[in-house]
Amino acid sequence: MSSAGIGSVESFTESLKELLERSRGIKPDGGIEPPLISASFDGDVERISKRTEGGLLVNAQDHYAALETACRNIFYDLLASTSIEDTSFCQIWNLLDIVAILSDIPLCEPGLVFWLVEELLDSQTIDGCRVVFDYLDSRRERLTAKHFKQKQLIILRACNELLRRLSRAEDTVFCGRVFIFLFQSFPLGDRSSVNLRGEFHVENVTIFEKTPAQQAGGSDDAMEVDEKLNAVEKEKAPSEELPTTFKPEGNALVEQPADATAKSVKFDAQEEKPQEPEPDTETLYPVFWSLQENFSQPTRLLDIQAFSSFKLGLDLTLRKFKAVQQHQQSRGTSKLPPSPSRPLKRKRSDTDSSDYHRQKQQLTSSFNPRYLTSRDLFELEISDLAFRRHILVQALILVDFLLSLTPKAKRKLENTSNKSVLYNYTLTEEDTEWATTTRAEIATYLQQGQEGKFYYRMVDTVLSRDKNWVHWKAEGCPLIERPPLTAESVVESQNGATKACALRRIRPTPMGSLDLDFLSNAGDEGQAQGLEALKNPERYLLPNVEDYKAPIMEDEFDMDTAKTGEEKENSAVAKASKMWRALRIASKSQLNMFDKLEDGKGLGPLFDQPIPPQSIENELGTGDGKEGAKQEREVVNGVKEDDGLGPMPTTVEAT
C-alpha cells in the first residue's frame, strides 16, 4: 500500500534520509564496522519524532506504524537498487543501526530491526546470507540487550527459516553459525530449543547394500592374488620388527611373532586366552552399517533381540578397529589426514591472502558429513582414523544412554517431574557389566593415535556436561537464572570480607594457654617467691610411713560419720590410696613386717615399729646429710631399681 500523501510518513522518511546521508561521512569506506551509535548523530535520532507535522502523534501505535512504514520504504528502495556485493550496500547496515537505536529508546517497535533482517535474509542467496550473519554476529549483544521478549520469536522464526534453506551436508559450518547465534542470544535456561519429550531423529536413515556384490568373472583370481600378497606381507613384516615367542597349541609349543603389547610369556594352555580372529570386511559390512539404526533410535535396544545383535555388531566393530590400528602402527601410517583448518602449505603473500581465505572457506563449507556406504569404499573408510573415531563417539553416546538405565542411575531420577524422558526398562547386571567394559575399551581406543589424549578429553567433557543437561531436562527445566544481588548485600559482604582479612591484635593470654603469673608474683611473708617456691624439697621428697597414719585415721573417721553412700565411697577410695602409698614406701625398709599385716585390720604393725635411721644409711651405703636422705627417698620411690609393684594409681592425690 502506498504511503504517499501521509504527512507523518513523509516527514519520518526525510529525517531518516538525512541521517543516512550523515552516516556516509561517519563511515566513508562503507562496510559493516564500526557500528553507529546515538552519539554519532549528536542526538538527532532522539529528536526524530519532533520532525513530524504537528509534532508528536497522540497515539503511540500510530507513531510506531508511521515510522515503520518510513523505514520499510527506504529499506525496499535500497534493497532493490543495490547488491550486497556493492560498497553502497553499507546503507542497509546503517539503516539497521539507526532502527536499532530507535527501538532501544523506544520510538518504534522493538522487533522492527529483526523484521527487516528477516526480509533481508529471504531476499539473499546463501552467500549473501553469510554476509548478513556477519552483521548479526557483530551486533548480537547490542541487538539483544533490550526488549528481548519482543524480539525472541522473530529471531527464532528467521533463523529456523534460514536453516530450512541450508543443506546440512554442504553448509555445515554455516548451520553451526546459526545455531551458535541462537545459543548466544537466548538465555541459558530458555526452553525454546529443549527436546522435552525426548524424541529421536528417526528420519535419519542410513542406506547401504544389503546383499554382497557379485564379482565379475576373472576378478576371483585377482582377489586370490591380493590375498596371497597380503598373507606374504603379513608373514614378512613381523619377522623383521618383532621378536618371536611361543604359543601353546595342544601339548606343543609353536613359534610365532610376539605381540608388541605382550608383557610375559605363558606356557599354560588353559590360562592362555585364545586370540579372536579378525572379522572379515565382507562379513563386517552389513553388521557395521546396521549399527546406525540403533544410533538414530536408541529405544530399539529395549528389545532383547535387538540389544543382542547390537552387542555382537559393536564387539565385531571394535575388534576390527583394533586390528586396523595395530596394522597401521606396524606400518607407521596411523596418522590423521591434513585438516583444512591447518593446511600444510607455504604461507601466502599479502596479495593473494584474500583468494586463499576464500578457497579455505569454500573447502570448509563443502565438507560432507554424510556417510559413503558403498561396499567398495568400506575398507578405505575404516582405515581412516577420523572415521573410526566418529563411529566410536556415536557408540560412546549410546553406551552412556544404556548406563543411564541401570538401577543406580535411575534412583537419581526418581523424584523428577518429566516422565517422558524416563523409561521403565532396567538394564540387567550382565548387560551393565558389558556396557561398562565396552565403554572402557572405547575410551582406551580413542586415546590412542595422534592427539588421542586431547581428543578423548574433549569428548568426555562434552558428554559429562550433557548428562547434567539431561538431568535438568528430566527435572522439568527449572529456572537456572538467579535474582541479582542487592546493593545492601554487596556492601555487607564487602564489610565482612574486610573484617575477616583485617589484622588482629594478639591476645596477652591466648585461649588455652597456662597463666604463668605465679612465677613472678610475690608470696606471703616468710615464704619463698616465684621459682624458689618450686624448689621446696617438700614438693619432690617422699614422706615417711608415719606421715600417713593421721590421714588414714581421718579417712576412717569420715567413713564412720558419713551420711550418704557417696561420701562413704569417697572416703574409702582416699583411705585405699593412702594405704597403698604407705605400703609402697615400707616395702624397702620394713618388708619383714608385712607378715604381721592382716586383711581388714589396718597398718598398725607398720606404724608401731619405728625405722632406725642408721639401718637405712648402712643399707644405702655411706652418705651424709641431705644427699643421703635424697638417695633414701629415691630408692624408696623406686626410681633407681624396679620394686615390682608398678606405677602408682592415678587416683593418688598429690602430696
C-alpha positions in Angstrom: 0.0 0.0 0.0 1.4 3.4 -1.0 2.1 5.9 1.8 2.2 8.9 -0.4 0.3 11.9 0.9 0.6 10.9 4.6 2.4 13.8 6.3 3.9 11.9 9.2 5.4 9.1 7.0 6.9 11.6 4.6 8.4 13.6 7.5 9.9 10.4 9.0 11.2 9.5 5.6 13.0 12.8 5.1 14.5 12.5 8.6 15.8 9.0 8.0 17.3 10.0 4.7 19.2 12.9 6.4 20.6 10.5 9.0 21.7 8.1 6.2 23.5 11.0 4.4 25.3 11.9 7.7 26.3 8.2 8.1 28.2 8.4 4.8 30.5 10.9 6.4 30.9 8.8 9.6 31.7 5.6 7.6 33.2 6.8 4.3 34.7 3.4 3.5 31.5 1.6 3.9 31.4 -1.9 5.3 29.8 -3.4 8.4 32.1 -1.9 11.0 32.1 0.3 13.0 28.5 0.3 14.4 26.6 3.5 14.5 25.5 4.8 17.9 23.4 7.6 19.1 26.4 9.8 19.9 27.4 9.6 16.3 24.5 11.8 15.3 24.7 14.3 18.2 21.2 13.3 19.5 19.4 13.8 16.2 18.0 10.3 16.3 16.1 11.0 19.6 14.7 14.2 18.1 13.3 12.5 15.0 9.8 12.3 16.5 9.6 16.1 16.7 10.1 16.4 12.9 6.5 15.3 12.1 3.9 17.7 11.0 2.0 18.9 14.1 4.6 17.4 16.5 4.4 14.0 18.2 1.5 11.9 17.3 -1.0 11.5 20.0 -1.4 7.7 19.6 1.8 5.7 20.2 0.6 2.9 17.8 0.1 5.4 15.0 3.6 6.8 15.7 5.1 3.3 15.5 3.2 2.5 12.4 4.2 5.7 10.6 7.9 5.3 11.5 7.8 1.6 10.5 6.3 2.5 7.1 9.0 5.1 6.5 11.8 2.6 7.4 10.3 -0.1 5.2 10.0 2.3 2.2 13.7 3.3 2.5 14.7 -0.4 3.1 12.9 -1.6 0.0 14.3 1.1 -2.2 17.9 0.4 -1.1 17.4 -3.4 -1.4 16.1 -3.0 -5.0 18.7 -0.7 -6.2 21.9 -2.1 -4.6 23.6 -5.5 -4.5 25.0 -7.0 -1.3 28.4 -7.2 -3.0 28.5 -3.4 -3.7 30.1 -0.9 -1.4 26.9 1.2 -1.4 25.1 -1.7 0.4 26.5 -0.3 3.6 23.5 2.0 3.7 21.4 -1.1 4.6 23.7 -1.7 7.6 23.5 2.0 8.5 19.7 1.9 8.3 19.6 -1.2 10.6 21.8 0.6 13.1 19.5 3.6 13.1 16.4 1.4 13.6 18.2 -0.4 16.4 18.8 3.0 18.1 15.1 3.9 17.6 13.9 0.6 19.1 16.0 1.0 22.2 14.6 4.4 23.1 11.9 3.2 22.1 10.5 5.3 19.2 9.4 2.3 17.1 8.5 -1.4 17.6 11.4 -3.2 19.4 11.2 -6.1 16.9 11.4 -3.8 13.8 15.1 -4.3 13.2 14.7 -8.1 13.1 11.7 -7.9 10.9 13.9 -6.1 8.4 16.7 -8.6 8.9 14.2 -11.5 8.3 13.2 -10.0 5.0 16.8 -9.3 4.1 17.6 -13.0 4.6 14.7 -14.0 2.4 15.9 -11.8 -0.4 19.5 -13.0 -0.5 21.3 -16.1 -1.7 23.2 -18.4 0.7 26.4 -16.5 0.1 24.5 -13.2 0.8 23.0 -14.7 4.0 26.6 -15.3 5.2 27.3 -11.6 4.9 24.1 -10.8 6.7 25.2 -13.1 9.5 28.5 -11.3 9.7 26.4 -8.2 10.6 24.3 -10.1 13.1 27.4 -11.6 14.8 29.0 -8.2 15.2 25.8 -6.6 16.6 24.4 -9.6 18.6 25.0 -8.2 22.1 23.6 -4.8 21.2 20.5 -6.1 19.4 19.5 -8.5 22.2 20.4 -6.2 25.2 17.0 -4.5 25.4 13.4 -5.7 24.8 14.4 -9.3 24.1 11.0 -10.7 24.9 9.5 -8.8 22.0 12.4 -9.9 19.7 12.9 -13.6 20.6 10.1 -15.0 18.4 11.2 -13.0 15.4 14.8 -14.2 15.9 13.7 -17.8 16.2 11.5 -17.7 13.2 14.1 -16.0 11.0 16.9 -18.5 12.0 14.6 -21.5 11.5 13.6 -20.4 8.1 17.2 -20.0 7.1 18.1 -23.4 8.5 15.4 -24.9 6.3 17.1 -23.4 3.3 20.6 -24.6 4.2 21.9 -28.1 3.5 23.3 -30.0 6.4 25.7 -31.7 4.1 27.0 -28.7 2.1 26.5 -25.8 4.5 27.6 -27.5 7.8 29.7 -24.6 9.0 27.0 -22.0 8.3 24.4 -24.1 10.1 26.8 -24.1 13.1 27.0 -20.3 12.9 23.2 -20.0 13.0 22.9 -22.4 16.0 25.7 -20.6 17.8 23.9 -17.3 17.3 20.7 -18.7 18.7 22.5 -20.2 21.7 24.3 -17.0 22.5 21.2 -14.9 22.0 18.7 -16.8 24.1 19.2 -17.3 27.9 20.8 -20.4 29.1 17.7 -21.8 30.7 15.3 -21.0 27.8 13.1 -23.9 26.9 12.6 -23.0 23.2 15.3 -25.5 22.0 14.8 -28.2 24.6 13.5 -31.6 23.5 11.2 -32.1 26.4 9.6 -35.2 25.1 12.9 -36.9 24.3 12.2 -37.6 20.7 14.9 -39.0 18.4 15.8 -38.2 14.9 14.4 -41.3 13.3 14.2 -39.8 9.9 18.0 -40.1 9.5 18.1 -43.4 7.7 21.5 -44.8 6.5 21.1 -46.8 3.3 23.6 -49.5 2.4 23.9 -52.6 0.3 22.1 -55.5 1.9 23.4 -58.3 -0.3 27.1 -59.0 -1.2 28.2 -57.6 -4.5 28.7 -60.1 -7.3 32.2 -60.1 -8.6 32.8 -60.3 -12.3 34.3 -63.4 -13.8 38.1 -63.3 -13.6 38.0 -61.0 -10.5 38.2 -64.0 -8.3 41.7 -64.7 -9.5 42.7 -61.1 -8.8 41.3 -61.4 -5.3 43.2 -64.6 -4.7 46.4 -62.9 -5.8 45.8 -59.9 -3.5 45.1 -62.3 -0.6 48.3 -64.2 -1.2 50.3 -61.0 -1.4 48.7 -59.8 1.8 49.4 -63.1 3.5 53.1 -63.0 2.4 53.4 -59.4 3.6 51.9 -60.2 7.0 54.4 -63.1 7.4 57.4 -60.9 6.5 56.6 -57.8 8.4 56.5 -59.2 11.9 59.7 -61.3 11.4 61.7 -58.2 10.7 60.5 -56.0 13.5 59.1 -58.2 16.3 60.8 -60.9 18.4 59.5 -64.4 18.5 57.7 -66.2 21.3 55.9 -69.5 21.7 52.2 -70.1 21.7 50.9 -73.5 23.0 48.8 -75.5 20.6 47.6 -78.6 22.4 50.7 -80.1 24.0 53.2 -78.5 21.7 54.7 -75.0 21.5 54.6 -73.2 18.2 56.9 -70.3 17.3 55.1 -67.1 16.5 55.8 -63.3 16.4 55.4 -61.8 19.8 52.8 -59.1 20.2 54.2 -55.6 20.9 51.9 -55.2 23.9 52.8 -58.6 25.5 54.5 -58.3 28.9 55.2 -62.0 29.7 55.2 -65.5 28.1 52.7 -68.0 29.5 53.1 -71.8 28.9 49.9 -72.9 30.4 47.4 -73.7 27.6 44.4 -73.5 29.9 45.3 -70.0 31.2 46.1 -68.6 27.8 43.1 -66.7 26.4 42.5 -67.7 22.7 43.0 -64.8 20.4 39.8 -64.0 18.5 40.2 -63.9 14.7 40.0 -60.6 12.8 36.5 -60.1 11.3 36.3 -60.2 7.6 35.5 -57.0 5.8 32.7 -58.5 3.7 31.1 -60.0 6.9 31.5 -56.8 8.9 30.0 -54.5 6.2 26.2 -55.2 6.9 26.8 -55.6 10.6 28.7 -52.3 10.8 26.2 -50.2 8.9 23.2 -51.7 10.7 24.5 -50.0 13.9 23.4 -46.7 12.5 19.8 -47.6 13.0 20.5 -48.1 16.7 22.4 -44.8 16.9 19.5 -42.9 15.5 16.8 -44.7 17.5 18.3 -45.9 20.9 14.9 -47.2 22.1 15.3 -50.2 19.8 17.7 -51.6 22.3 15.0 -52.0 24.8 14.1 -55.2 22.8 16.3 -58.2 23.9 16.9 -59.4 20.3 17.9 -56.0 19.0 20.2 -55.5 22.0 21.9 -58.8 21.4 22.5 -58.0 17.8 23.8 -54.6 18.8 26.3 -56.1 21.2 27.6 -58.5 18.6 27.9 -55.8 16.0 29.7 -53.4 18.3 32.1 -56.1 19.5 33.0 -57.1 15.9 33.5 -53.4 15.0 35.8 -52.8 18.0 37.8 -55.9 17.2 38.2 -54.8 13.5 39.2 -51.3 14.5 41.8 -52.6 16.9 43.2 -54.9 14.2 43.4 -52.0 11.7 45.0 -49.8 14.3 47.7 -52.4 15.1 48.3 -53.0 11.4 48.7 -49.2 10.7 51.0 -48.8 13.7 53.3 -51.6 12.4 53.5 -49.7 9.1 53.7 -46.3 10.7 50.6 -45.0 8.8 48.2 -44.2 11.6 48.1 -40.5 11.1 45.2 -38.2 10.5 44.8 -36.6 7.1 45.8 -32.9 6.9 42.9 -30.8 8.2 41.5 -27.9 6.1 41.8 -25.7 9.1 45.5 -26.4 9.4 46.8 -26.7 5.8 50.4 -28.0 5.3 51.3 -25.4 2.7 53.5 -22.5 2.4 52.4 -19.1 3.7 50.6 -16.9 1.2 51.7 -13.4 0.5 49.5 -10.4 1.2 48.5 -10.1 -2.5 46.7 -13.4 -2.6 45.7 -13.7 1.0 42.0 -12.9 0.1 41.9 -15.6 -2.5 43.5 -18.1 -0.1 40.9 -17.2 2.6 38.1 -17.7 0.0 39.4 -21.1 -1.1 39.8 -22.2 2.5 36.2 -21.1 3.3 34.9 -23.0 0.3 36.8 -26.1 1.3 35.4 -25.9 4.8 31.9 -25.2 3.7 31.9 -28.1 1.2 32.7 -30.7 3.8 30.1 -33.6 3.5 29.3 -35.3 6.8 27.1 -38.0 5.2 28.5 -41.5 5.1 29.5 -43.1 1.8 28.1 -46.6 2.3 29.4 -48.2 -0.9 30.8 -51.7 -0.3 33.9 -50.8 -2.4 34.8 -47.9 -0.2 34.2 -49.6 3.2 37.8 -50.9 3.6 39.1 -47.4 2.8 36.7 -45.8 5.3 37.7 -48.0 8.2 41.3 -47.3 7.6 40.7 -43.6 8.2 41.4 -42.7 11.9 38.9 -39.8 11.9 36.1 -42.1 10.6 36.8 -44.7 13.3 36.8 -42.0 16.0 33.5 -40.6 14.7 31.8 -44.0 14.8 33.2 -44.8 18.3 31.9 -41.4 19.6 28.5 -42.4 18.4 28.9 -45.7 20.2 30.1 -43.9 23.3 26.9 -41.8 23.4 24.7 -44.8 23.0 26.5 -46.8 25.7 26.1 -43.8 28.1 22.4 -44.0 27.3 22.3 -47.6 28.3 24.2 -46.9 31.5 21.5 -44.4 32.4 19.1 -47.3 32.6 20.9 -49.1 35.4 19.2 -49.2 38.8 21.8 -46.9 40.4 21.3 -44.3 37.7 17.5 -44.5 37.8 17.5 -43.9 41.5 18.9 -40.5 41.0 15.9 -39.6 38.8 13.2 -41.0 41.0 11.8 -37.6 42.1 11.9 -35.9 38.6 8.8 -34.5 37.1 9.4 -35.0 33.3 8.5 -38.7 33.0 8.6 -38.6 29.2 12.4 -38.9 29.2 12.4 -41.8 31.7 12.0 -45.4 30.7 10.6 -48.4 32.5 13.3 -50.7 31.2 16.1 -51.5 33.6 19.4 -52.8 32.5 20.4 -56.2 33.9 23.6 -56.8 35.8 25.2 -58.7 32.9 24.3 -56.0 30.4 25.6 -53.4 32.8 28.9 -55.1 33.1 29.1 -55.4 29.3 28.3 -51.7 28.8 30.9 -50.7 31.4 33.6 -52.8 29.9 32.8 -51.7 26.4 32.9 -48.0 27.4 36.3 -48.5 28.9 37.6 -50.2 25.7 36.2 -47.4 23.6 37.8 -44.8 25.9 41.2 -46.6 25.7 41.0 -46.8 21.9 40.1 -43.1 21.5 43.1 -42.1 23.5 45.4 -43.8 21.0 46.8 -42.2 17.9 47.6 -38.7 17.0 46.4 -36.2 19.7 44.3 -39.1 21.2 44.5 -37.8 24.8 43.3 -34.4 23.8 40.5 -35.8 21.6 39.1 -38.1 24.3 39.3 -35.3 26.9 37.2 -33.1 24.7 34.6 -35.8 24.0 34.4 -36.8 27.7 34.0 -33.2 28.7 31.1 -32.7 26.3 29.4 -36.0 27.4 29.8 -35.2 31.1 28.1 -31.8 30.6 25.4 -33.3 28.5 24.5 -35.6 31.4 23.8 -32.5 33.5 21.6 -31.1 30.8 19.7 -34.4 30.7 19.1 -34.3 34.4 18.0 -30.7 34.2 15.5 -31.7 31.4 14.2 -34.6 33.5 13.5 -32.2 36.4 11.2 -30.1 34.1 13.8 -27.4 33.2 13.7 -25.4 36.4 15.0 -21.8 36.3 18.7 -21.5 36.1 18.9 -17.7 36.5 19.2 -16.4 40.0 18.0 -12.9 41.0 20.7 -10.3 41.1 22.3 -9.3 44.4 21.1 -6.1 46.0 23.4 -3.2 46.8 22.9 -3.8 50.6 24.0 -7.5 50.4 27.1 -6.5 48.3 28.1 -3.8 50.8 27.6 -6.3 53.7 29.7 -8.9 52.1 32.5 -6.4 51.4 32.5 -5.3 55.0 32.5 -8.9 56.2 35.5 -9.7 53.9 37.3 -6.6 55.1 36.8 -7.6 58.8 37.9 -11.2 58.1 41.1 -10.1 56.4 42.0 -7.3 58.8 45.0 -7.6 61.1 44.0 -8.6 64.6 45.8 -7.9 67.9 47.4 -10.8 69.6 45.8 -11.5 73.0 48.0 -11.2 76.0 46.9 -14.6 77.2 45.8 -16.8 74.2 43.0 -19.2 74.6 44.1 -22.5 76.2 47.4 -21.2 77.4 48.6 -21.5 81.0 48.7 -18.4 83.2 52.4 -18.1 84.4 51.9 -15.0 86.6 52.5 -17.1 89.7 56.2 -17.3 88.7 56.7 -13.6 89.2 54.1 -12.9 92.0 55.5 -12.4 95.5 54.4 -14.9 98.1 53.3 -14.3 101.7 55.7 -13.0 104.3 58.2 -15.7 105.3 57.6 -17.9 102.2 59.6 -18.4 99.0 58.6 -16.4 95.9 58.2 -17.5 92.3 60.6 -20.2 91.2 62.1 -20.5 94.7 58.7 -21.9 95.9 59.0 -24.6 93.3 62.4 -25.7 94.7 60.9 -26.6 98.1 62.1 -30.2 99.0 58.6 -31.0 100.2 57.5 -30.9 96.5 59.7 -33.8 95.4 60.8 -35.8 98.5 58.7 -38.7 99.7 57.3 -38.6 103.2 57.8 -41.3 105.9 55.4 -44.1 106.6 54.3 -42.4 109.9 53.1 -39.4 107.9 50.2 -41.4 106.6 48.9 -42.6 110.0 46.9 -39.5 110.8 45.4 -39.1 107.3 44.3 -42.7 107.3 42.7 -42.3 110.7 40.8 -39.2 109.4 39.5 -41.2 106.5 38.3 -44.0 108.8 36.5 -41.4 110.9 34.9 -39.9 107.8 33.7 -43.3 106.8 32.1 -43.9 110.2 30.4 -40.5 110.2 29.3 -40.4 106.5 25.6 -39.6 105.9 25.4 -40.7 102.3 26.7 -43.6 100.4 28.7 -41.3 98.1 30.6 -39.7 100.9 31.4 -43.1 102.4 32.7 -44.3 99.0 34.9 -41.3 98.5 36.4 -41.7 102.0 37.1 -45.4 101.3 38.9 -44.5 98.0 41.0 -41.9 99.7 41.9 -44.4 102.5 42.9 -47.1 100.0 45.1 -44.6 98.1 47.0 -43.6 101.2 47.4 -47.2 102.4 48.8 -48.2 99.0 51.4 -45.4 99.2 52.3 -46.3 102.7 52.9 -49.9 101.8 54.9 -48.9 98.8 57.3 -46.8 100.9 57.5 -49.5 103.7 58.4 -52.2 101.2 62.0 -51.1 101.1 62.7 -50.8 104.8 60.0 -52.8 106.6 59.3 -55.8 104.4 59.7 -58.2 107.3 56.6 -56.5 109.0 54.3 -57.4 106.1 53.8 -60.9 107.7 52.1 -59.3 110.7 49.6 -57.4 108.5 46.1 -58.9 108.2 43.4 -58.0 105.8 40.9 -55.6 107.1 42.8 -54.7 110.3 44.8 -51.7 109.1 48.5 -50.9 109.1 49.1 -50.8 112.8 52.2 -53.0 112.9 54.0 -50.7 110.4 53.2 -47.5 112.4 54.2 -49.2 115.8 57.7 -50.2 114.6 59.9 -47.1 114.0 62.6 -47.2 111.4 66.2 -46.6 112.7 68.0 -44.1 110.5 71.3 -45.9 110.9 69.9 -49.0 109.3 68.8 -47.0 106.3 72.3 -45.4 106.0 74.0 -48.8 106.2 71.7 -50.3 103.7 72.1 -47.5 101.2 75.8 -47.1 101.7 77.9 -44.2 103.0 76.4 -40.8 102.8 75.7 -37.9 105.0 73.3 -35.1 105.3 70.8 -34.2 102.7 72.5 -36.3 99.9 71.9 -39.5 101.9 68.3 -38.6 102.6 67.8 -37.8 98.9 69.2 -41.2 97.9 66.9 -42.8 100.5 63.9 -41.1 99.0 64.9 -42.1 95.5 65.4 -45.8 96.5 62.2 -45.8 98.4 60.4 -44.2 95.4 61.7 -47.0 93.2 63.4 -44.7 90.7 66.8 -46.5 90.7 65.6 -50.1 90.8 62.3 -51.8 90.0 60.4 -52.9 93.0 57.9 -55.0 91.1 54.9 -53.1 92.3 54.4 -51.0 89.2 53.4 -47.3 89.0 51.2 -45.6 91.5 47.5 -45.5 90.7 46.1 -42.4 89.0 43.7 -41.7 91.9 46.6 -40.9 94.3 46.4 -37.3 95.4 49.5 -35.0 95.2 51.2 -34.5 98.5 
